[in-house]
Amino acid sequence: MNSRADTDRTVALIMAAGRSRRFGDADKRLATLPDGRTLLAVTLECVAEVFSQVRVVLREDDDPRPLGLPVETLVIRAPHADAGLGASLADAFVALEGDPSLTECEVAAVLLADMPFIQVATMQILERESDASWIVRPRHAERPGHPVLFGRDFWPELTTLDGDEGGRAVIRRHTARCQEIDVDDAGIHADIDYVEDMARFECHP
């Protein structure tokens, strides 16, 4: 059964342009599971189960092939990635705004490459609740998490981000138009920051 959203009104952005210095000298995106898949490839596979339109945000000098990405993967380059997540998001939303294939798109789902444990059901719920005028994000155990879905009304503002704060400043400025949805999914908080965090895959095959 196809679990993808029924429409093409949502594009998913997988943010994978960071340096991940807490992971040590290795490139976290290349961290390999026992089955040979990379961390980034696993995240992409999970996201692609729900969203038919996916873009992976990489640094300008990244080669997608060693990262385990299929050749058909659509990539957005983030020339300002070293300035932080906010700068990468700005690069990504500039690209989305200028993409003629997305003129009918209403929502962008922002996901982090090191969060592969978010449940498909959670992403489906968020997609159904989203629209062009709202920011939607999940909440578990009274804490908000990822992904965050930004309606198209907020895209121009996201193109102006800088630094490492990400989209939190936009959310704070528009709390009246931000909806938090309770989900039974601890994966919205589970990321891979350190090498030892890879052991979580033993519990999440």
Sequence and secondary structure as in RCSB ss.txt:
>XXXX:A:sequence
MNSRADTDRTVALIMAAGRSRRFGDADKRLATLPDGRTLLAVTLECVAEVFSQVRVVLREDDDPRPLGLPVETLV
IRAPHADAGLGASLADAFVALEGDPSLTECEVAAVLLADMPFIQVATMQILERESDASWIVRPRHAERPGHPVLF
GRDFWPELTTLDGDEGGRAVIRRHTARCQEIDVDDAGIHADIDYVEDMARFECHP
>XXXX:A:secstr
   S SSS EEEEEE     GGG SS GGG B TTS BHHHHHHHHHHTT SEEEEEE TT  TTTTT  TT EE
EE TTGGG HHHHHHHHHHHHHT GGGTT  EEEEEETT TT  HHHHHHHHHH  TT EEEEEETTEE S EEE
EGGGHHHHTT  TT TTHHHHHHTGGGEEEEE S GGGS    SGGGGGGGGT  
